[in-house]
Amino acid sequence: MATVQTTAGGPVLVISEDEWNELTSFIINGEPLSDPVHRSLVDAHILDDSSDPTPTALEALSAAYSVRSRFQALDVRPHSAQVVEAWISSRSTTIAKHSNDGVHLYALPPEEVPSVFGQFLDLMPRPSVHEGPILMSVELLEGLYSADGARCDQVLQAAAQAGGDDSALARELQSGQWTLNLLTTDALAAMNDNGEDLSAAGVRQWETTDMIITLGVPSCLYAIVVVPEEAQAELGLSEPALFVDPTTAPPVWATITQWLFA
């Protein structure tokens, strides 16, 4: 059931995942809300009978109604997964935190947005001790995109065994001491996945324009990168694979900051 919570920082809207999906489609493309979702949002005083946001709800959703870009952060661990979105406009940001009890929506001024993701992402300082294994199956991406921690763990365990058990990275992967972060910046585009122009129909959808994938373990932070096609033969690979490239938090933050203030 949708609710509006009053806090010192402003209203917080709590709605279900289905309500969020329908509401965002309505905001972006004007797609009609289903009767149950419309009634729930009206009863919670999030929308009025004409489907316009109430003044209280608009405090939280203002950026969503004038959105320029979206930043999404997915945090996957062996037994959990969390998502936080930032809908970014020129003057404010709507934060969407996906939790067990629904999607929590509230507004923040741009300068406060990095702190939300600083608490959420696994970008802590590390000793940066880089050891193998280097190569991993692209199945890791399938598990990550579906927020399936168990599947990701299977792929990482296999990579650890292939790389030997004597490295810090192998031991950390085998003991489940890992975190995967998928970070994307998205723009609205009037084009579908098949390249069909949807502008005549007035339809827009989110298109990822850039992304970073990190693997964090106690000893090091890595960027996960697809092995370039021209390098596959040199490495004796018969199919696409991933490799881990050691990095640190500052360059990751530098990129994220550009996305948050674009």
C-alpha positions as a Markdown table, in Angstrom:
| # | Residue | x | y | z |
|---|---|---|---|---|
| 1 | Met | 0.0 | 0.0 | 0.0 |
| 2 | Ala | 1.4 | 3.4 | -1.0 |
| 3 | Thr | 2.1 | 5.8 | 1.8 |
| 4 | Val | 3.6 | 9.3 | 2.3 |
| 5 | Gln | 5.9 | 9.8 | 5.3 |
| 6 | Thr | 6.7 | 13.2 | 6.7 |
| 7 | Thr | 10.4 | 13.7 | 7.7 |
| 8 | Ala | 12.5 | 16.7 | 8.7 |
| 9 | Gly | 14.1 | 16.6 | 5.2 |
| 10 | Gly | 10.8 | 16.5 | 3.3 |
| 11 | Pro | 8.2 | 14.0 | 2.3 |
| 12 | Val | 9.2 | 10.4 | 1.5 |
| 13 | Leu | 6.9 | 8.4 | -0.7 |
| 14 | Val | 6.8 | 4.6 | -0.3 |
| 15 | Ile | 5.2 | 2.7 | -3.2 |
| 16 | Ser | 5.5 | -0.9 | -4.5 |
| 17 | Glu | 7.8 | -1.9 | -7.4 |
| 18 | Asp | 4.7 | -2.3 | -9.7 |
| 19 | Glu | 3.5 | 1.2 | -8.7 |
| 20 | Trp | 6.9 | 2.6 | -9.4 |
| 21 | Asn | 7.2 | 0.9 | -12.8 |
| 22 | Glu | 3.7 | 2.2 | -13.9 |
| 23 | Leu | 4.3 | 5.7 | -12.4 |
| 24 | Thr | 7.6 | 6.1 | -14.3 |
| 25 | Ser | 6.0 | 5.0 | -17.6 |
| 26 | Phe | 3.2 | 7.5 | -16.9 |
| 27 | Ile | 5.7 | 10.3 | -16.2 |
| 28 | Ile | 7.9 | 9.6 | -19.2 |
| 29 | Asn | 5.4 | 8.6 | -21.9 |
| 30 | Gly | 2.0 | 9.3 | -20.5 |
| 31 | Glu | 1.0 | 5.6 | -20.4 |
| 32 | Pro | -2.3 | 5.2 | -18.5 |
| 33 | Leu | -2.1 | 3.9 | -15.0 |
| 34 | Ser | -4.0 | 0.7 | -14.2 |
| 35 | Asp | -7.1 | 1.2 | -12.1 |
| 36 | Pro | -5.5 | -0.5 | -8.9 |
| 37 | Val | -2.3 | 1.6 | -9.1 |
| 38 | His | -4.2 | 4.8 | -9.8 |
| 39 | Arg | -6.5 | 4.2 | -6.9 |
| 40 | Ser | -3.6 | 3.3 | -4.5 |
| 41 | Leu | -1.7 | 6.5 | -5.4 |
| 42 | Val | -4.8 | 8.6 | -5.1 |
| 43 | Asp | -5.7 | 7.1 | -1.8 |
| 44 | Ala | -2.2 | 7.8 | -0.5 |
| 45 | His | -2.5 | 11.5 | -1.7 |
| 46 | Ile | 0.4 | 11.0 | -4.1 |
| 47 | Leu | -1.8 | 11.8 | -7.2 |
| 48 | Asp | -5.1 | 13.6 | -7.5 |
| 49 | Asp | -8.1 | 12.2 | -9.4 |
| 50 | Ser | -6.7 | 13.7 | -12.6 |
| 51 | Ser | -3.4 | 11.8 | -12.1 |
| 52 | Asp | -1.5 | 15.0 | -11.4 |
| 53 | Pro | 1.0 | 14.9 | -8.5 |
| 54 | Thr | -0.2 | 16.5 | -5.3 |
| 55 | Pro | 1.9 | 19.4 | -4.0 |
| 56 | Thr | 3.4 | 17.1 | -1.3 |
| 57 | Ala | 4.3 | 14.4 | -3.7 |
| 58 | Leu | 5.7 | 16.9 | -6.2 |
| 59 | Glu | 8.3 | 17.9 | -3.6 |
| 60 | Ala | 9.7 | 14.4 | -3.8 |
| 61 | Leu | 9.1 | 13.8 | -7.5 |
| 62 | Ser | 9.9 | 17.2 | -9.1 |
| 63 | Ala | 13.1 | 16.0 | -10.7 |
| 64 | Ala | 11.4 | 12.9 | -12.1 |
| 65 | Tyr | 8.9 | 15.1 | -13.9 |
| 66 | Ser | 11.8 | 17.2 | -15.5 |
| 67 | Val | 14.4 | 14.5 | -15.6 |
| 68 | Arg | 17.5 | 15.0 | -17.8 |
| 69 | Ser | 19.4 | 11.8 | -16.9 |
| 70 | Arg | 19.3 | 8.8 | -14.6 |
| 71 | Phe | 22.1 | 7.2 | -12.5 |
| 72 | Gln | 21.5 | 3.7 | -11.3 |
| 73 | Ala | 23.6 | 1.7 | -8.8 |
| 74 | Leu | 23.2 | -2.0 | -8.3 |
| 75 | Asp | 25.0 | -3.6 | -5.3 |
| 76 | Val | 25.2 | -7.4 | -5.5 |
| 77 | Arg | 26.7 | -9.6 | -2.7 |
| 78 | Pro | 26.5 | -13.4 | -2.2 |
| 79 | His | 23.2 | -13.2 | -0.4 |
| 80 | Ser | 21.7 | -9.8 | -1.2 |
| 81 | Ala | 21.1 | -7.2 | -3.9 |
| 82 | Gln | 20.1 | -3.6 | -3.6 |
| 83 | Val | 19.3 | -0.8 | -6.2 |
| 84 | Val | 19.4 | 2.9 | -5.8 |
| 85 | Glu | 18.4 | 5.3 | -8.6 |
| 86 | Ala | 18.9 | 9.1 | -9.0 |
| 87 | Trp | 16.6 | 10.9 | -11.4 |
| 88 | Ile | 18.5 | 14.1 | -12.2 |
| 89 | Ser | 17.2 | 17.4 | -13.3 |
| 90 | Ser | 18.9 | 20.8 | -13.4 |
| 91 | Arg | 17.8 | 21.9 | -9.9 |
| 92 | Ser | 17.1 | 18.8 | -7.9 |
| 93 | Thr | 17.3 | 15.0 | -7.8 |
| 94 | Thr | 14.7 | 12.4 | -7.0 |
| 95 | Ile | 16.2 | 9.4 | -5.2 |
| 96 | Ala | 14.6 | 6.0 | -5.6 |
| 97 | Lys | 15.8 | 3.4 | -3.0 |
| 98 | His | 14.5 | -0.1 | -3.7 |
| 99 | Ser | 13.9 | -1.9 | -0.4 |
| 100 | Asn | 12.0 | -4.9 | 0.9 |
| 101 | Asp | 9.0 | -2.8 | 1.8 |
| 102 | Gly | 8.9 | -0.9 | -1.5 |
| 103 | Val | 10.5 | 2.0 | -3.4 |
| 104 | His | 11.3 | 5.0 | -1.2 |
| 105 | Leu | 11.2 | 8.3 | -3.1 |
| 106 | Tyr | 12.5 | 11.6 | -1.9 |
| 107 | Ala | 14.2 | 14.7 | -3.1 |
| 108 | Leu | 17.8 | 15.9 | -2.6 |
| 109 | Pro | 19.7 | 19.0 | -3.7 |
| 110 | Pro | 22.4 | 18.0 | -6.2 |
| 111 | Glu | 25.3 | 18.6 | -3.7 |
| 112 | Glu | 23.9 | 16.0 | -1.3 |
| 113 | Val | 23.4 | 13.2 | -3.8 |
| 114 | Pro | 27.0 | 11.8 | -3.7 |
| 115 | Ser | 26.7 | 11.1 | 0.0 |
| 116 | Val | 23.8 | 8.8 | -0.7 |
| 117 | Phe | 25.8 | 6.6 | -3.0 |
| 118 | Gly | 28.9 | 7.0 | -0.8 |
| 119 | Gln | 27.0 | 5.1 | 2.0 |
| 120 | Phe | 25.6 | 2.6 | -0.5 |
| 121 | Leu | 28.6 | 1.6 | -2.8 |
| 122 | Asp | 31.5 | -0.5 | -1.8 |
| 123 | Leu | 34.2 | 2.0 | -2.7 |
| 124 | Met | 36.1 | 2.0 | 0.6 |
| 125 | Pro | 40.0 | 2.4 | 0.8 |
| 126 | Arg | 41.9 | -0.9 | 0.2 |
| 127 | Pro | 45.5 | -2.0 | 0.3 |
| 128 | Ser | 45.4 | -2.6 | -3.5 |
| 129 | Val | 47.2 | -5.9 | -3.4 |
| 130 | His | 46.6 | -7.2 | -6.9 |
| 131 | Glu | 46.7 | -11.0 | -7.5 |
| 132 | Gly | 45.0 | -13.4 | -10.0 |
| 133 | Pro | 42.8 | -15.0 | -11.2 |
| 134 | Ile | 42.5 | -12.7 | -14.2 |
| 135 | Leu | 39.9 | -14.2 | -16.5 |
| 136 | Met | 36.2 | -14.8 | -15.7 |
| 137 | Ser | 33.2 | -16.1 | -17.6 |
| 138 | Val | 30.8 | -13.6 | -19.2 |
| 139 | Glu | 28.1 | -15.5 | -17.3 |
| 140 | Leu | 29.0 | -13.1 | -14.4 |
| 141 | Leu | 27.3 | -10.3 | -16.4 |
| 142 | Glu | 24.2 | -12.3 | -16.8 |
| 143 | Gly | 24.1 | -13.0 | -13.0 |
| 144 | Leu | 24.8 | -9.3 | -12.3 |
| 145 | Tyr | 22.2 | -7.9 | -14.6 |
| 146 | Ser | 19.6 | -10.1 | -13.0 |
| 147 | Ala | 20.8 | -9.3 | -9.5 |
| 148 | Asp | 21.4 | -13.0 | -8.8 |
| 149 | Gly | 24.0 | -13.1 | -6.1 |
| 150 | Ala | 24.1 | -16.9 | -6.0 |
| 151 | Arg | 24.8 | -17.2 | -9.8 |
| 152 | Cys | 27.5 | -14.5 | -9.5 |
| 153 | Asp | 29.1 | -16.4 | -6.6 |
| 154 | Gln | 29.2 | -19.6 | -8.7 |
| 155 | Val | 31.1 | -17.8 | -11.5 |
| 156 | Leu | 33.5 | -16.1 | -9.1 |
| 157 | Gln | 34.1 | -19.4 | -7.3 |
| 158 | Ala | 35.0 | -21.1 | -10.6 |
| 159 | Ala | 37.4 | -18.2 | -11.5 |
| 160 | Ala | 39.1 | -18.5 | -8.1 |
| 161 | Gln | 39.6 | -22.3 | -8.6 |
| 162 | Ala | 41.0 | -21.8 | -12.1 |
| 163 | Gly | 43.4 | -19.2 | -10.8 |
| 164 | Gly | 44.7 | -21.2 | -7.9 |
| 165 | Asp | 44.0 | -21.2 | -4.2 |
| 166 | Asp | 47.2 | -19.4 | -3.1 |
| 167 | Ser | 46.3 | -15.8 | -4.0 |
| 168 | Ala | 44.5 | -13.4 | -1.7 |
| 169 | Leu | 41.9 | -12.8 | -4.4 |
| 170 | Ala | 41.1 | -16.5 | -4.8 |
| 171 | Arg | 40.7 | -16.9 | -1.1 |
| 172 | Glu | 38.5 | -13.9 | -0.8 |
| 173 | Leu | 36.3 | -15.0 | -3.7 |
| 174 | Gln | 36.0 | -18.5 | -2.3 |
| 175 | Ser | 35.0 | -17.3 | 1.1 |
| 176 | Gly | 32.3 | -15.0 | -0.3 |
| 177 | Gln | 34.1 | -11.7 | 0.6 |
| 178 | Trp | 33.1 | -9.9 | -2.6 |
| 179 | Thr | 30.8 | -7.1 | -3.8 |
| 180 | Leu | 29.8 | -6.3 | -7.3 |
| 181 | Asn | 28.7 | -2.8 | -8.2 |
| 182 | Leu | 27.0 | -2.1 | -11.6 |
| 183 | Leu | 27.0 | 1.7 | -12.2 |
| 184 | Thr | 25.2 | 3.1 | -15.2 |
| 185 | Thr | 24.2 | 6.5 | -16.6 |
| 186 | Asp | 21.2 | 6.6 | -18.8 |
| 187 | Ala | 19.6 | 9.1 | -21.2 |
| 188 | Leu | 16.1 | 9.2 | -22.6 |
| 189 | Ala | 16.0 | 8.2 | -26.2 |
| 190 | Ala | 13.2 | 7.9 | -28.8 |
| 191 | Met | 14.6 | 4.7 | -30.2 |
| 192 | Asn | 14.0 | 1.1 | -29.3 |
| 193 | Asp | 16.5 | -1.8 | -29.0 |
| 194 | Asn | 16.0 | -2.6 | -32.7 |
| 195 | Gly | 16.9 | 0.9 | -33.8 |
| 196 | Glu | 13.3 | 1.8 | -34.6 |
| 197 | Asp | 12.5 | 5.6 | -34.3 |
| 198 | Leu | 9.7 | 6.0 | -31.7 |
| 199 | Ser | 9.6 | 9.8 | -31.7 |
| 200 | Ala | 6.5 | 9.9 | -34.0 |
| 201 | Ala | 4.6 | 8.0 | -31.4 |
| 202 | Gly | 5.9 | 10.2 | -28.7 |
| 203 | Val | 7.6 | 7.3 | -26.9 |
| 204 | Arg | 10.9 | 7.5 | -25.1 |
| 205 | Gln | 12.9 | 4.9 | -23.2 |
| 206 | Trp | 16.0 | 4.8 | -21.1 |
| 207 | Glu | 19.2 | 4.1 | -22.9 |
| 208 | Thr | 22.5 | 3.3 | -21.1 |
| 209 | Thr | 25.2 | 5.7 | -22.3 |
| 210 | Asp | 28.1 | 4.5 | -20.1 |
| 211 | Met | 28.7 | 2.1 | -17.3 |
| 212 | Ile | 31.3 | 0.9 | -14.8 |
| 213 | Ile | 31.4 | -2.6 | -13.2 |
| 214 | Thr | 33.5 | -3.0 | -10.1 |
| 215 | Leu | 34.5 | -6.1 | -8.1 |
| 216 | Gly | 35.5 | -5.3 | -4.5 |
| 217 | Val | 37.3 | -7.7 | -2.2 |
| 218 | Pro | 39.3 | -6.8 | 1.0 |
| 219 | Ser | 42.6 | -6.7 | -0.8 |
| 220 | Cys | 41.8 | -4.7 | -3.9 |
| 221 | Leu | 39.2 | -3.0 | -6.0 |
| 222 | Tyr | 38.9 | -4.1 | -9.6 |
| 223 | Ala | 37.1 | -2.8 | -12.8 |
| 224 | Ile | 35.6 | -5.7 | -14.7 |
| 225 | Val | 36.2 | -5.4 | -18.4 |
| 226 | Val | 35.4 | -7.5 | -21.4 |
| 227 | Val | 38.5 | -9.0 | -23.1 |
| 228 | Pro | 38.9 | -7.1 | -26.4 |
| 229 | Glu | 38.1 | -9.4 | -29.4 |
| 230 | Glu | 41.6 | -8.9 | -30.9 |
| 231 | Ala | 43.1 | -10.1 | -27.6 |
| 232 | Gln | 41.1 | -13.3 | -27.3 |
| 233 | Ala | 43.3 | -15.3 | -29.7 |
| 234 | Glu | 46.5 | -14.1 | -28.0 |
| 235 | Leu | 45.1 | -15.4 | -24.7 |
| 236 | Gly | 44.0 | -18.7 | -26.2 |
| 237 | Leu | 40.3 | -18.0 | -25.7 |
| 238 | Ser | 37.7 | -19.5 | -27.9 |
| 239 | Glu | 34.8 | -17.4 | -26.6 |
| 240 | Pro | 34.4 | -14.0 | -24.9 |
| 241 | Ala | 35.6 | -13.6 | -21.4 |
| 242 | Leu | 36.1 | -10.9 | -18.7 |
| 243 | Phe | 39.2 | -9.8 | -17.0 |
| 244 | Val | 39.7 | -7.9 | -13.7 |
| 245 | Asp | 41.7 | -4.7 | -13.9 |
| 246 | Pro | 43.0 | -3.2 | -10.6 |
| 247 | Thr | 41.7 | 0.2 | -9.8 |
| 248 | Thr | 41.0 | 2.5 | -6.8 |
| 249 | Ala | 38.0 | 4.4 | -5.6 |
| 250 | Pro | 39.1 | 7.9 | -6.6 |
| 251 | Pro | 38.9 | 7.4 | -10.4 |
| 252 | Val | 35.6 | 5.6 | -10.0 |
| 253 | Trp | 34.2 | 8.5 | -8.0 |
| 254 | Ala | 35.6 | 10.9 | -10.6 |
| 255 | Thr | 33.5 | 9.3 | -13.3 |
| 256 | Ile | 30.4 | 8.9 | -11.1 |
| 257 | Thr | 30.6 | 12.6 | -10.2 |
| 258 | Gln | 30.5 | 13.6 | -13.8 |
| 259 | Trp | 27.3 | 11.5 | -14.3 |
| 260 | Leu | 25.6 | 12.9 | -11.2 |
| 261 | Phe | 26.2 | 16.5 | -12.2 |
| 262 | Ala | 25.8 | 16.2 | -16.0 |
